[in-house]
Amino acid sequence: MKAEVIQIIKDEHLAISAVLYTLRYLVREMRAGTPPDFTLLKAILDYIVSYPDRWHHPKEDEFLFAAIKRRTHEADALVTRLEREHQLGYPMIEHLKEKLIAFRNGDEGADQAFFDLAERYVGFEWAHLHAEEDLLLPLAERVLAAEDWATIGAAFRAHDNPLFGIKPGEEARTLYQTILRLAPAPIGFGPTAPSSSSTSRP
């Protein structure tokens, strides 16, 4: 059970990372002169709201983090940091959506403001995911009991989020398919972008 649950969490992190990578890729292509695809950019931001912010992060807070805090105080500072980062992520995305609207409307300097904030957000989220996988999950493997993993697993396997009374998993899957359909090769199945200056991962 423990290994299965950890793999589920890592798989969700991988899906989030893929979308973040797509966002960063597009930003760097636009900086190099590729015209913006506002439909794709909006789908990416909608996905981040639907999947990490409304589905993945709340389940970590309510089940994984809570279980660790019950079992040990060893990770109190780390859990507090990760919970705080969950809280900070949503307003950052809302701000990014506002910057995208201004960019689409042609406001002066809005393109660079969107690019800069998008890159900061991607870096912020990647650092957060790495902290969970490199620091928190190994500690969870050590301190959590079988019943903890069973509860966490049930929450992460569910297709809805009882904390919000919604089914964001279905919405997120639809948005993910939209991103794949619209994103240029080699990211997705859309037409190849004219520039290929930023295909490497950090």
MDAnalysis code that builds the backbone (N, CA, C; Angstrom):
import MDAnalysis as mda
import numpy as np

u = mda.Universe.empty(606, n_residues=202, atom_resindex=np.repeat(np.arange(202), 3), trajectory=True)
u.add_TopologyAttr("name", ["N", "CA", "C"] * 202)
u.add_TopologyAttr("resid", np.arange(1, 203))
u.add_TopologyAttr("resname", ["MET", "LYS", "ALA", "GLU", "VAL", "ILE", "GLN", "ILE", "ILE", "LYS", "ASP", "GLU", "HIS", "LEU", "ALA", "ILE", "SER", "ALA", "VAL", "LEU", "TYR", "THR", "LEU", "ARG", "TYR", "LEU", "VAL", "ARG", "GLU", "MET", "ARG", "ALA", "GLY", "THR", "PRO", "PRO", "ASP", "PHE", "THR", "LEU", "LEU", "LYS", "ALA", "ILE", "LEU", "ASP", "TYR", "ILE", "VAL", "SER", "TYR", "PRO", "ASP", "ARG", "TRP", "HIS", "HIS", "PRO", "LYS", "GLU", "ASP", "GLU", "PHE", "LEU", "PHE", "ALA", "ALA", "ILE", "LYS", "ARG", "ARG", "THR", "HIS", "GLU", "ALA", "ASP", "ALA", "LEU", "VAL", "THR", "ARG", "LEU", "GLU", "ARG", "GLU", "HIS", "GLN", "LEU", "GLY", "TYR", "PRO", "MET", "ILE", "GLU", "HIS", "LEU", "LYS", "GLU", "LYS", "LEU", "ILE", "ALA", "PHE", "ARG", "ASN", "GLY", "ASP", "GLU", "GLY", "ALA", "ASP", "GLN", "ALA", "PHE", "PHE", "ASP", "LEU", "ALA", "GLU", "ARG", "TYR", "VAL", "GLY", "PHE", "GLU", "TRP", "ALA", "HIS", "LEU", "HIS", "ALA", "GLU", "GLU", "ASP", "LEU", "LEU", "LEU", "PRO", "LEU", "ALA", "GLU", "ARG", "VAL", "LEU", "ALA", "ALA", "GLU", "ASP", "TRP", "ALA", "THR", "ILE", "GLY", "ALA", "ALA", "PHE", "ARG", "ALA", "HIS", "ASP", "ASN", "PRO", "LEU", "PHE", "GLY", "ILE", "LYS", "PRO", "GLY", "GLU", "GLU", "ALA", "ARG", "THR", "LEU", "TYR", "GLN", "THR", "ILE", "LEU", "ARG", "LEU", "ALA", "PRO", "ALA", "PRO", "ILE", "GLY", "PHE", "GLY", "PRO", "THR", "ALA", "PRO", "SER", "SER", "SER", "SER", "THR", "SER", "ARG", "PRO"])
u.atoms.positions = np.array([
    [0.834, -1.215, 0.000],
    [0.000, 0.000, 0.000],
    [0.861, 1.255, 0.000],
    [1.883, 1.270, 0.873],
    [2.735, 2.458, 0.964],
    [3.376, 2.799, -0.382],
    [3.970, 1.791, -1.033],
    [4.629, 2.035, -2.318],
    [3.627, 2.497, -3.370],
    [2.423, 1.936, -3.339],
    [1.395, 2.318, -4.308],
    [0.985, 3.775, -4.126],
    [0.792, 4.188, -2.888],
    [0.366, 5.557, -2.611],
    [1.460, 6.545, -3.011],
    [2.696, 6.229, -2.671],
    [3.800, 7.116, -3.041],
    [3.895, 7.251, -4.562],
    [3.652, 6.166, -5.278],
    [3.694, 6.225, -6.738],
    [2.563, 7.083, -7.281],
    [1.371, 6.995, -6.674],
    [0.254, 7.839, -7.097],
    [0.621, 9.316, -6.945],
    [1.188, 9.669, -5.789],
    [1.570, 11.058, -5.537],
    [2.632, 11.505, -6.542],
    [3.620, 10.649, -6.793],
    [4.672, 11.003, -7.743],
    [4.121, 11.116, -9.162],
    [3.164, 10.262, -9.511],
    [2.544, 10.356, -10.835],
    [1.789, 11.678, -10.988],
    [1.113, 12.098, -9.918],
    [0.414, 13.384, -9.975],
    [1.414, 14.522, -10.094],
    [2.528, 14.418, -9.374],
    [3.587, 15.419, -9.499],
    [4.120, 15.470, -10.930],
    [4.252, 14.297, -11.555],
    [4.763, 14.251, -12.920],
    [3.818, 14.958, -13.883],
    [2.508, 14.751, -13.707],
    [1.533, 15.431, -14.563],
    [1.614, 16.943, -14.390],
    [1.727, 17.385, -13.137],
    [1.848, 18.816, -12.858],
    [3.135, 19.368, -13.478],
    [4.235, 18.632, -13.297],
    [5.526, 19.079, -13.828],
    [5.497, 19.196, -15.344],
    [4.799, 18.276, -16.009],
    [4.722, 18.319, -17.462],
    [4.025, 19.588, -17.938],
    [2.973, 19.982, -17.240],
    [2.260, 21.204, -17.615],
    [3.115, 22.438, -17.297],
    [3.796, 22.417, -16.162],
    [4.693, 23.525, -15.837],
    [5.799, 23.652, -16.875],
    [6.346, 22.523, -17.298],
    [7.388, 22.542, -18.320],
    [6.848, 23.113, -19.627],
    [5.618, 22.745, -19.964],
    [4.994, 23.277, -21.178],
    [4.859, 24.788, -21.091],
    [4.431, 25.291, -19.927],
    [4.294, 26.729, -19.742],
    [5.637, 27.419, -19.917],
    [6.668, 26.888, -19.269],
    [7.992, 27.511, -19.394],
    [8.502, 27.448, -20.831],
    [8.298, 26.324, -21.490],
    [8.701, 26.173, -22.887],
    [8.037, 27.241, -23.757],
    [6.728, 27.414, -23.593],
    [6.000, 28.388, -24.395],
    [6.473, 29.806, -24.123],
    [6.722, 30.114, -22.852],
    [7.198, 31.449, -22.500],
    [8.533, 31.724, -23.184],
    [9.424, 30.763, -23.154],
    [10.740, 30.983, -23.764],
    [10.658, 31.053, -25.286],
    [9.719, 30.321, -25.867],
    [9.511, 30.444, -27.304],
    [8.931, 31.815, -27.651],
    [8.006, 32.309, -26.838],
    [7.432, 33.636, -27.096],
    [8.469, 34.729, -26.915],
    [9.336, 34.584, -25.944],
    [10.421, 35.560, -25.783],
    [11.296, 35.597, -27.037],
    [11.410, 34.450, -27.715],
    [12.235, 34.357, -28.913],
    [11.489, 34.786, -30.167],
    [10.202, 35.131, -30.025],
    [9.467, 35.658, -31.161],
    [8.308, 34.825, -31.658],
    [8.058, 33.649, -31.067],
    [6.922, 32.832, -31.486],
    [5.616, 33.516, -31.066],
    [4.636, 33.617, -31.963],
    [3.360, 34.248, -31.590],
    [2.667, 33.476, -30.463],
    [1.991, 34.172, -29.559],
    [1.325, 33.500, -28.438],
    [0.091, 32.733, -28.883],
    [-0.146, 31.598, -28.231],
    [-1.385, 30.836, -28.405],
    [-2.187, 31.039, -27.120],
    [-3.075, 32.015, -27.110],
    [-3.780, 32.375, -25.888],
    [-4.748, 31.287, -25.434],
    [-5.280, 30.519, -26.367],
    [-6.154, 29.409, -25.985],
    [-5.376, 28.371, -25.192],
    [-4.189, 28.050, -25.657],
    [-3.339, 27.086, -24.960],
    [-2.892, 27.626, -23.613],
    [-2.478, 28.875, -23.561],
    [-2.028, 29.457, -22.295],
    [-3.157, 29.472, -21.265],
    [-4.370, 29.803, -21.692],
    [-5.511, 29.794, -20.770],
    [-5.799, 28.377, -20.277],
    [-5.698, 27.381, -21.178],
    [-5.933, 25.992, -20.776],
    [-4.918, 25.555, -19.720],
    [-3.674, 25.991, -19.867],
    [-2.639, 25.649, -18.895],
    [-2.967, 26.252, -17.527],
    [-3.340, 27.522, -17.494],
    [-3.654, 28.156, -16.216],
    [-4.915, 27.555, -15.605],
    [-5.910, 27.240, -16.428],
    [-7.123, 26.591, -15.918],
    [-6.799, 25.223, -15.341],
    [-5.895, 24.501, -15.983],
    [-5.487, 23.181, -15.484],
    [-4.835, 23.311, -14.111],
    [-3.966, 24.287, -13.956],
    [-3.271, 24.458, -12.679],
    [-4.266, 24.759, -11.564],
    [-5.286, 25.550, -11.860],
    [-6.325, 25.820, -10.859],
    [-7.107, 24.545, -10.557],
    [-7.490, 23.809, -11.608],
    [-8.341, 22.639, -11.445],
    [-7.619, 21.487, -10.774],
    [-6.374, 21.232, -11.165],
    [-5.698, 20.015, -10.710],
    [-4.836, 20.234, -9.464],
    [-3.731, 20.960, -9.540],
    [-2.942, 21.131, -8.318],
    [-3.694, 21.872, -7.214],
    [-4.297, 23.012, -7.531],
    [-4.842, 23.871, -6.486],
    [-6.140, 23.353, -5.879],
    [-7.005, 22.723, -6.683],
    [-8.308, 22.300, -6.170],
    [-8.399, 20.808, -5.891],
    [-7.407, 20.042, -6.326],
    [-7.502, 18.593, -6.163],
    [-6.290, 18.020, -5.450],
    [-5.085, 18.240, -5.977],
    [-3.884, 17.609, -5.434],
    [-3.453, 18.224, -4.096],
    [-3.249, 19.525, -4.070],
    [-2.743, 20.159, -2.860],
    [-3.680, 20.014, -1.652],
    [-4.992, 20.208, -1.807],
    [-5.868, 20.029, -0.639],
    [-5.803, 18.623, -0.045],
    [-5.637, 17.607, -0.881],
    [-5.542, 16.239, -0.365],
    [-4.225, 16.023, 0.363],
    [-3.166, 16.648, -0.112],
    [-1.912, 16.582, 0.634],
    [-2.079, 17.224, 2.005],
    [-2.686, 18.407, 2.036],
    [-2.885, 19.100, 3.309],
    [-3.712, 18.262, 4.278],
    [-4.843, 17.769, 3.803],
    [-5.831, 17.124, 4.665],
    [-5.420, 15.718, 5.102],
    [-4.686, 15.015, 4.261],
    [-4.408, 13.607, 4.554],
    [-2.920, 13.317, 4.778],
    [-2.054, 13.651, 3.817],
    [-0.634, 13.338, 3.964],
    [0.014, 14.181, 5.055],
    [-0.108, 15.500, 4.954],
    [0.530, 16.372, 5.931],
    [-0.044, 16.142, 7.329],
    [-1.354, 15.988, 7.417],
    [-1.995, 15.800, 8.714],
    [-1.516, 14.510, 9.373],
    [-1.356, 13.451, 8.591],
    [-0.891, 12.183, 9.151],
    [0.536, 12.313, 9.677],
    [1.384, 12.998, 8.933],
    [2.767, 13.187, 9.379],
    [2.807, 13.980, 10.674],
    [1.993, 15.025, 10.763],
    [1.980, 15.846, 11.983],
    [1.483, 15.051, 13.187],
    [0.596, 14.089, 12.960],
    [0.124, 13.247, 14.076],
    [1.201, 12.294, 14.561],
    [2.071, 11.880, 13.651],
    [3.056, 10.848, 13.990],
    [4.369, 11.407, 14.527],
    [4.735, 12.633, 14.116],
    [6.032, 13.167, 14.516],
    [6.017, 14.681, 14.448],
    [6.906, 15.298, 15.250],
    [7.136, 16.744, 15.153],
    [8.419, 17.039, 14.367],
    [9.059, 15.986, 13.898],
    [10.329, 16.120, 13.201],
    [10.202, 16.977, 11.940],
    [9.040, 16.927, 11.308],
    [8.856, 17.632, 10.040],
    [7.974, 18.865, 10.174],
    [7.764, 19.357, 11.388],
    [6.833, 20.477, 11.579],
    [7.207, 21.686, 10.716],
    [8.488, 22.043, 10.725],
    [8.907, 23.231, 9.967],
    [8.711, 23.016, 8.470],
    [9.051, 21.819, 7.986],
    [8.899, 21.522, 6.565],
    [7.427, 21.512, 6.162],
    [6.582, 20.870, 6.969],
    [5.153, 20.818, 6.646],
    [4.549, 22.214, 6.650],
    [4.928, 23.025, 7.624],
    [4.438, 24.400, 7.669],
    [4.832, 25.160, 6.410],
    [6.069, 24.968, 5.977],
    [6.536, 25.615, 4.741],
    [5.715, 25.144, 3.539],
    [5.494, 23.837, 3.424],
    [4.765, 23.301, 2.277],
    [3.302, 23.740, 2.287],
    [2.696, 23.779, 3.458],
    [1.315, 24.267, 3.555],
    [1.229, 25.730, 3.139],
    [2.204, 26.510, 3.562],
    [2.232, 27.926, 3.203],
    [2.390, 28.097, 1.695],
    [3.222, 27.256, 1.085],
    [3.409, 27.340, -0.357],
    [2.130, 26.968, -1.104],
    [1.363, 26.019, -0.571],
    [0.060, 25.724, -1.166],
    [-0.838, 26.958, -1.139],
    [-0.807, 27.679, -0.028],
    [-1.633, 28.883, 0.100],
    [-1.175, 29.979, -0.851],
    [0.122, 30.072, -1.073],
    [0.662, 31.130, -1.940],
    [0.433, 30.846, -3.415],
    [0.321, 29.567, -3.782],
    [0.226, 29.205, -5.187],
    [-1.008, 29.743, -5.868],
    [-2.167, 29.660, -5.193],
    [-3.419, 30.080, -5.836],
    [-3.429, 31.567, -6.190],
    [-3.084, 32.482, -5.253],
    [-3.061, 33.897, -5.658],
    [-2.035, 34.195, -6.747],
    [-0.945, 33.431, -6.790],
    [0.025, 33.628, -7.868],
    [-0.603, 33.303, -9.220],
    [-1.385, 32.225, -9.274],
    [-2.051, 31.852, -10.521],
    [-3.116, 32.888, -10.900],
    [-3.855, 33.376, -9.910],
    [-4.854, 34.410, -10.203],
    [-4.181, 35.654, -10.773],
    [-3.044, 36.010, -10.219],
    [-2.284, 37.151, -10.732],
    [-1.787, 36.873, -12.147],
    [-1.365, 35.629, -12.381],
    [-0.883, 35.253, -13.699],
    [-2.016, 35.306, -14.729],
    [-3.220, 34.914, -14.317],
    [-4.375, 34.995, -15.225],
    [-4.682, 36.448, -15.581],
    [-4.541, 37.350, -14.600],
    [-4.746, 38.772, -14.879],
    [-3.700, 39.287, -15.875],
    [-2.445, 38.841, -15.691],
    [-1.380, 39.254, -16.615],
    [-1.645, 38.712, -18.020],
    [-2.204, 37.507, -18.105],
    [-2.501, 36.932, -19.410],
    [-3.581, 37.737, -20.133],
    [-4.604, 38.174, -19.407],
    [-5.659, 38.998, -20.006],
    [-5.078, 40.304, -20.536],
    [-4.209, 40.929, -19.733],
    [-3.579, 42.170, -20.173],
    [-2.701, 41.931, -21.398],
    [-1.997, 40.819, -21.417],
    [-1.151, 40.441, -22.563],
    [-2.018, 40.270, -23.805],
    [-3.128, 39.555, -23.669],
    [-4.034, 39.316, -24.803],
    [-4.649, 40.621, -25.303],
    [-4.884, 41.558, -24.368],
    [-5.472, 42.849, -24.743],
    [-4.455, 43.802, -25.361],
    [-3.184, 43.414, -25.344],
    [-2.156, 44.254, -25.956],
    [-1.684, 45.395, -25.082],
    [-1.884, 45.313, -23.752],
    [-1.426, 46.374, -22.860],
    [0.098, 46.503, -22.923],
    [0.559, 47.717, -22.819],
    [1.995, 47.977, -22.923],
    [2.753, 47.243, -21.820],
    [3.776, 46.489, -22.204],
    [4.619, 45.773, -21.256],
    [3.996, 44.527, -20.661],
    [2.753, 44.210, -21.026],
    [2.056, 43.080, -20.399],
    [2.667, 41.745, -20.793],
    [3.222, 41.673, -22.001],
    [3.824, 40.403, -22.419],
    [5.008, 40.046, -21.529],
    [5.912, 41.011, -21.306],
    [7.082, 40.732, -20.476],
    [6.680, 40.477, -19.023],
    [5.669, 41.190, -18.541],
    [5.193, 40.961, -17.174],
    [4.654, 39.542, -17.027],
    [3.923, 39.076, -18.045],
    [3.411, 37.703, -18.010],
    [4.566, 36.706, -18.059],
    [5.510, 36.924, -18.964],
    [6.640, 36.005, -19.085],
    [7.401, 35.893, -17.758],
    [7.696, 37.043, -17.144],
    [8.485, 37.052, -15.912],
    [7.758, 36.331, -14.778],
    [6.469, 36.617, -14.626],
    [5.708, 35.993, -13.550],
    [5.540, 34.497, -13.797],
    [5.322, 34.110, -15.050],
    [5.175, 32.690, -15.370],
    [6.448, 31.922, -15.023],
    [7.603, 32.476, -15.356],
    [8.861, 31.787, -15.035],
    [9.073, 31.708, -13.530],
    [8.719, 32.755, -12.801],
    [8.842, 32.709, -11.341],
    [7.914, 31.650, -10.757],
    [6.695, 31.578, -11.289],
    [5.741, 30.602, -10.776],
    [6.222, 29.175, -11.035],
    [6.716, 28.920, -12.233],
    [7.205, 27.581, -12.549],
    [8.353, 27.199, -11.618],
    [9.287, 28.109, -11.395],
    [10.392, 27.834, -10.477],
    [9.912, 27.573, -9.067],
    [8.941, 28.361, -8.625],
    [8.352, 28.201, -7.290],
    [7.731, 26.817, -7.138],
    [6.931, 26.404, -8.117],
    [6.243, 25.115, -8.023],
    [7.206, 23.948, -8.153],
    [8.189, 24.059, -9.028],
    [9.166, 22.978, -9.142],
    [9.935, 22.787, -7.836],
    [10.343, 23.868, -7.193],
    [11.045, 23.763, -5.915],
    [10.146, 23.105, -4.867],
    [8.864, 23.442, -4.909],
    [7.905, 22.853, -3.974],
    [7.787, 21.345, -4.193],
    [7.623, 20.931, -5.437],
    [7.484, 19.496, -5.737],
    [8.746, 18.731, -5.354],
    [9.912, 19.321, -5.614],
    [11.162, 18.665, -5.244],
    [11.268, 18.504, -3.726],
    [10.844, 19.508, -2.967],
    [10.893, 19.414, -1.507],
    [9.996, 18.291, -1.008],
    [8.830, 18.153, -1.604],
    [7.930, 17.070, -1.192],
    [8.543, 15.706, -1.484],
    [9.111, 15.556, -2.681],
    [9.630, 14.239, -3.065],
    [10.961, 13.920, -2.397],
    [11.833, 14.909, -2.260],
    [13.176, 14.656, -1.734],
    [13.228, 14.668, -0.212],
    [12.342, 15.434, 0.425],
    [12.402, 15.599, 1.870],
    [11.213, 14.977, 2.599],
    [10.000, 15.269, 2.126],
    [8.818, 14.853, 2.884],
    [8.465, 13.381, 2.686],
    [8.446, 12.916, 1.455],
    [8.032, 11.537, 1.222],
    [8.964, 10.513, 1.876],
    [10.293, 10.697, 1.841],
    [11.141, 9.747, 2.572],
    [10.834, 9.713, 4.065],
    [10.549, 10.881, 4.646],
    [10.190, 10.911, 6.066],
    [8.847, 10.220, 6.290],
    [7.892, 10.450, 5.386],
    [6.591, 9.800, 5.505],
    [6.734, 8.285, 5.453],
    [7.596, 7.788, 4.566],
    [7.829, 6.345, 4.487],
    [8.309, 5.784, 5.825],
    [9.057, 6.577, 6.541],
    [9.653, 6.113, 7.798],
    [8.685, 6.178, 8.971],
    [7.824, 7.199, 9.019],
    [7.047, 7.424, 10.247],
    [5.578, 7.022, 10.160],
    [5.009, 6.905, 8.968],
    [3.580, 6.627, 8.871],
    [3.294, 5.141, 9.002],
    [2.140, 4.846, 9.582],
    [1.709, 3.469, 9.791],
    [0.834, 3.008, 8.631],
    [0.560, 1.699, 8.593],
    [-0.229, 1.122, 7.501],
    [-1.594, 1.779, 7.384],
    [-2.224, 2.050, 8.547],
    [-3.554, 2.674, 8.495],
    [-3.499, 4.094, 7.931],
    [-2.386, 4.783, 8.163],
    [-2.219, 6.117, 7.574],
    [-2.175, 6.022, 6.051],
    [-1.387, 5.087, 5.549],
    [-1.265, 4.934, 4.106],
    [-2.587, 4.518, 3.473],
    [-3.372, 3.700, 4.175],
    [-4.667, 3.284, 3.644],
    [-5.599, 4.484, 3.485],
    [-5.610, 5.371, 4.484],
    [-6.458, 6.565, 4.421],
    [-5.991, 7.519, 3.327],
    [-4.687, 7.735, 3.268],
    [-4.136, 8.624, 2.243],
    [-4.408, 8.056, 0.851],
    [-4.225, 6.758, 0.702],
    [-4.451, 6.132, -0.587],
    [-5.889, 6.248, -1.050],
    [-6.833, 6.048, -0.125],
    [-8.253, 6.165, -0.475],
    [-8.567, 7.574, -0.969],
    [-7.973, 8.577, -0.319],
    [-8.214, 9.968, -0.714],
    [-7.646, 10.253, -2.099],
    [-6.436, 9.780, -2.352],
    [-5.795, 10.091, -3.626],
    [-6.358, 9.276, -4.787],
    [-6.965, 8.136, -4.488],
    [-7.579, 7.349, -5.561],
    [-8.979, 7.839, -5.908],
    [-9.575, 8.657, -5.037],
    [-10.930, 9.159, -5.282],
    [-10.925, 10.087, -6.484],
    [-12.051, 10.108, -7.209],
    [-12.153, 10.944, -8.402],
    [-12.763, 12.316, -8.100],
    [-13.116, 12.560, -6.847],
    [-13.641, 13.874, -6.494],
    [-12.892, 14.381, -5.275],
    [-13.230, 15.580, -4.862],
    [-12.594, 16.166, -3.691],
    [-13.685, 16.577, -2.723],
    [-13.918, 15.776, -1.681],
    [-14.998, 16.098, -0.739],
    [-14.784, 17.413, -0.018],
    [-13.547, 17.900, 0.022],
    [-13.290, 19.174, 0.686],
    [-13.950, 20.328, -0.053],
    [-14.152, 20.151, -1.382],
    [-14.744, 21.207, -2.192],
    [-16.099, 20.814, -2.775],
    [-16.467, 19.534, -2.655],
    [-17.728, 19.086, -3.221],
    [-17.730, 19.122, -4.735],
    [-16.576, 18.894, -5.351],
    [-16.459, 18.978, -6.804],
    [-15.723, 17.756, -7.329],
    [-15.709, 17.604, -8.630],
    [-14.985, 16.514, -9.290],
    [-13.945, 17.108, -10.247],
    [-12.915, 17.746, -9.690],
    [-11.941, 18.401, -10.564],
    [-11.111, 17.438, -11.374],
    [-11.056, 16.144, -10.956],
    [-10.277, 15.186, -11.715],
    [-10.749, 15.080, -13.148],
    [-12.051, 15.060, -13.359],
    [-12.601, 14.967, -14.710],
    [-12.276, 16.219, -15.518],
    [-12.439, 17.377, -14.907],
    [-12.126, 18.640, -15.586],
    [-10.654, 18.708, -15.934],
    [-9.805, 18.271, -14.987],
    [-8.366, 18.324, -15.218],
    [-7.961, 17.421, -16.371],
    [-8.555, 16.235, -16.468],
    [-8.222, 15.330, -17.567],
    [-8.593, 15.947, -18.918],
    [-9.743, 16.605, -18.974],
    [-10.165, 17.257, -20.210],
    [-9.195, 18.375, -20.592],
    [-8.807, 19.177, -19.614],
    [-7.868, 20.267, -19.872],
    [-6.504, 19.730, -20.292],
    [-6.088, 18.626, -19.673],
    [-4.787, 18.036, -20.007],
    [-4.776, 17.585, -21.458],
    [-5.868, 16.969, -21.906],
    [-5.966, 16.547, -23.304],
    [-5.957, 17.752, -24.252],
    [-6.599, 18.848, -23.822],
    [-6.582, 20.070, -24.624],
    [-5.166, 20.605, -24.760],
    [-4.422, 20.595, -23.662],
    [-3.041, 21.069, -23.683],
    [-2.203, 20.224, -24.637],
    [-2.347, 18.910, -24.548],
    [-1.591, 18.029, -25.439],
    [-1.949, 18.268, -26.900],
    [-3.225, 18.510, -27.160],
    [-3.688, 18.719, -28.538],
    [-3.147, 20.021, -29.119],
    [-3.062, 21.067, -28.287],
    [-2.677, 22.387, -28.768],
    [-1.184, 22.663, -28.685],
    [-0.503, 22.047, -27.721],
    [0.917, 22.350, -27.503],
    [1.747, 21.885, -28.693],
    [2.724, 22.703, -29.108],
    [3.554, 22.324, -30.263],
    [4.472, 21.157, -29.943],
    [4.826, 20.399, -30.975],
    [5.857, 19.374, -30.829],
    [7.175, 20.050, -30.434],
    [7.993, 19.455, -29.582],
    [7.884, 18.103, -29.062],
    [7.082, 17.976, -27.766],
    [6.414, 19.046, -27.328],
    [5.669, 19.001, -26.076],
    [4.364, 18.233, -26.252],
    [3.620, 18.587, -27.287],
    [2.325, 17.966, -27.516],
    [2.179, 17.533, -28.956],
    [0.935, 17.557, -29.431],
    [0.650, 17.054, -30.771],
    [0.346, 18.167, -31.774],
    [0.493, 19.432, -31.359],
    [0.241, 20.541, -32.248],
    [1.393, 20.745, -33.216],
    [1.296, 21.772, -34.071],
    [2.371, 22.039, -35.036],
    [3.651, 22.439, -34.332],
    [4.761, 22.093, -34.928],
    [6.065, 22.423, -34.355],
    [6.252, 23.928, -34.302],
    [6.738, 24.419, -33.155],
    [6.997, 25.853, -33.009],
    [8.151, 26.253, -33.915],
    [8.135, 27.484, -34.456],
    [9.214, 27.931, -35.342],
    [10.573, 27.920, -34.677],
    [10.610, 28.255, -33.367],
    [11.875, 28.302, -32.645],
    [11.992, 27.077, -31.762],
    [13.197, 26.630, -31.504],
    [13.404, 25.500, -30.595],
    [14.513, 25.815, -29.630],
    [14.465, 27.035, -29.088],
    [15.583, 27.529, -28.286],
    [15.522, 27.076, -26.860],
    [14.413, 26.452, -26.420],
    [14.283, 26.195, -24.968],
    [13.669, 24.838, -24.707],
    [14.225, 23.803, -25.283],
    [13.645, 22.481, -25.092],
    [14.267, 21.717, -23.943],
    [15.285, 22.231, -23.313],
    [15.949, 21.472, -22.245],
    [15.303, 21.732, -20.914],
    [15.311, 20.705, -20.066],
    [14.811, 20.838, -18.700],
    [15.906, 21.420, -17.830],
    [15.517, 21.972, -16.666],
    [16.549, 22.522, -15.786],
    [17.394, 21.417, -15.180],
])
